[in-house]
């Protein structure tokens, strides 16, 4: 029986009954070696596990994926949130597919993750972090336009004046990227999506780059609140002269999928993709 850890935000209303039901299901098919709070605390490197079951919404699943990304262990997302786009199971469907989920041949979906590095004007590394959805350089208060000089690999890119830039993974293409007018990219693609946020230009369009390409943004002009934000959850202040390098992480994010879930159906049913106008009768 595979060793499993359970991760859940216990303080969230209504989580405990769901966690208890999930615990009963897991006990029938796997060995629970630890139950931990779904926070950012490091997990003991000596703790060995082959699956991580996360009870919570997509935000919780993303934060816990960042937490154990370097381990290369797949996560099982049990939906307990408003959308459930990334977490493909609820307690009922987990029970239906538990034998496969905790067996030797689960359906594992590997997804591109992001590694972000901030270097100061002297070239010294001041921050490193990972993201599953996106890395965003945002203007912040007092919300005046900022200036970024972009670079793609070894090639000089354009100067961006505006509210910032979003670098998203295909998984994150349906999140902040889509809200800012960026394209939806199927998560099986190996790509990074670069979408300007409110650029002071009519010609600055989003672009999809190969995932092996490093994207760099040098901060030329900033506000007091200008920052790099990872997955909307981790923030690092930025100053003029800072350089932010964003590239594919060496380890893929891994999620155990629900065989009954289709990405295209999820886009239609949960993201309301291509919903027609309300025509008069």
N, C-alpha and C positions, 0 to 999 in steps of 0.2 A: 504494500500500500504506500503510495507516494506521500512524502512529507509536505504538509501544507501549512501556511500561516494565514490567519484571518486578520483583516485590517478594516476598521470601521470607525466613523466619528460618533462615538457613543453618546455624546452630549446632544446630538441632533434629535429633535422630537420624532418618535416613532421608529427609531433605528433598532432599539433593543429587541422588540418582538421579531423583526425580520432577521436580525443577527442570530437569534435563538433558532429560528427555523432553518437558516442556512447551516448553522453548526450541526444540527441533527442530520441534515442531508450529507454533509461532508463526512461525518463520522462513519457513515455506511460504506464509504468508498476510499477513504484516505486517512492518514494520521495527522492530526492537528498538533503541530509542534510548538505553536505560540499563537496567542491572540494579542494584537497590539493596537494602540490608538492610531488612527489614520492622521498622523501629523508629520512633521519633517525631521523628527529625531532619527539619528543614524541607527541602523539595525546592526546588532552584534554580528561581526563578520564570522564568528564561530557557529552561528545559527544556520544550519543547512536546511534548505527547502527547495522543492521543485515546482511548486505552484504558489501563487499569492491570490487569495480570494478577497476582493474588495467590495464591501457593501456600502453603497453611496451613489451619488450622482456622477455625472461626467467629470466635474471639477475634482472630486475626490479621487476618481480613477486616474486622472492625469497627474495629480500631485503625487500619488503613490507610485505611478510609473516612473516619474523622475527619481523618486526615493530609491528604487531598486534597479534602475536602468542598467548600471554597470554589472549587475549580476547575470543578466541575460535570462532571467526567469519570466515565464509568461504570466500574465494576470488574467483573472476571471472577474469580470465586472458584473456585479449583481445590482441592477438598477434600483435606486431609491432617491430619485430626484425629479426635476420637472420635465426633462427632455429624454434622457436615456439614449442618446445618439451613438455614443461609443460603448457604453455598457450594454451588452447584447442580451443579458439574462435578467429575468426576475426569478423569484424563488421557485415558481411553478416550472418554468422552462429549465432551470438548473436541475431540478429533480428528474425531468424527462431525459436530460442528456448527461446526467452525472457519471454514468458508467464510462462514457467516452471522455468527458472532460477530465476525469481523474485517472484515466487509463493510460496505456502506453502510446496511443496514437491520437491525441487531441487535435482538433482543427486549430492550428496556430496561424494567426495573421501577423506577419512581420511588417512593421511600418517605419518609415524614415523618422529619425529624431534629430534634433539640432544641438550643436555644441557652440556656445557663445563665449568669446573671450574679449575682455576690455583691457586695452593697454593705454597708458598715459602718454603724454607728449614725448617722454624720454624713452618709450618703448618697453617700460616695465609692466608686467601683467598685474593688474589690480583686482581682477574678478574673473571667475569662470563659472559657467552654469549650463544647464541643459533645459531643453524644452521639447514638448511633444506636439503642441499646437503651433506656437509661433514665438518669435522674438521680435519685439516692437520697440523702435526708438520713437519716443513720444515727446512732444514739445513741453508739456507740463506748464504749471503756473509760472508767470502771469499770462501764458498762452499767446505770446507773440510768435511769429513765424521763426523757425530755426533753419539753419543751413547745414546740409550734409554733402560731402563729396563722396560719391559711390565709386567702388572699384569691383570688377568682376574677374576673379582670377588675377592674371597679370595685366588685364586691360583696364585702362582708365574709363570710368563710366561718367554719367552726367552729374551735374550739380543739382541737388534737390533743395528747393525752398518751399516750405510748407509746414504742416503739422507733424511730419515724421514719415516713417516708412515701416511697413510690415513685411517680415520675412516669414512665410508660413510653410509648414509641411503639407503634403496632400491631406493628411488627417485634419489639420487645422484650416484647410481651405474653406470649410463650411462655417467657420467661426468668424473672428474679427475680419479676416480677409474678405469674406463674402459681403459682410456689412459695409466694407469700404469700397466695394465695386470690383473686387478681384475675382478671378475665375474659380469655379469649382473643379478640382482635379481628383480623379479617382485615386483612392489611397494605395492602390497597388503600383502606382507610378513612382519611379525614382526621380524625384524633382523637388525643387524649392521654388516658391512663388514669391515674387517681389512686387508689392503693391504700395504705391505712394499714398500717403494719407493727406488729403486736401492739398495737393501740390499747387503752387502758384504758376500753373501752366495749363494750357488746353491740350498739350501734346504729350504729356507724360502718362503713358499707359502702363498697366501692369504687365509683367513678363514672367514666363516660366523658364527657369534655368535648370540644367542638369544638377543632380544632387551632389556630384563630386566637386562642384565649383565652389570656391570660397568667395563669400561676399563681404566686402569691407565698407564700412561707413565711417568717415572721419568727421568729427563734429567741428564745424567752423564757427557756428554761432549757436548759442544755447540760452535757455531761460534758467532761472533758479531751480525750477522743478523738472528740467529735462532729464529723462531717464531711459534706461533699457529695462523693459518689462518682459519677463518670461512667463508665458501661459497665463498672463493676467494675475499671477500669484507671487512672483518674486521680482523685486525692484532694485535696480542699481543706478544711483545718480550719475549723470554724465556732465562733463565740463568741456569747454573748447580745448581742442588738442587731443582729446580722447579718440581712440580708434576702436571700433567694434568689429570684430571678425566673427562671421557666422558661417558655419559649415555643417555638413552632415556628421552626426555623432558616429563613432566607430562601432557602437552597439545599436542594433535595431530595437525599437519598442515592440514588445510582443504581447499580443492579446489572444486569449483563447476564444474562438468564435462560436456562435450559436449556428448550427447547420441550417436552422429554419429561417435565419435572417439574411435578407438580400440587401446589398448596399443601395441598389436602384429603388427598391420598394421603400427603404428607409428614407431616401430623399423625397419621395412622393408623399409618404404618409406623415413623416415628422417634420421635414423642412418645407412641405407644401410646394415642392418643385412643380412648376408649370401649371399651377392652379389657374383655371380660366376666370375671366370676369364674371360677375354676377349679372347674367343677362335677364332682361325683363321676361316675364311669362308671356 
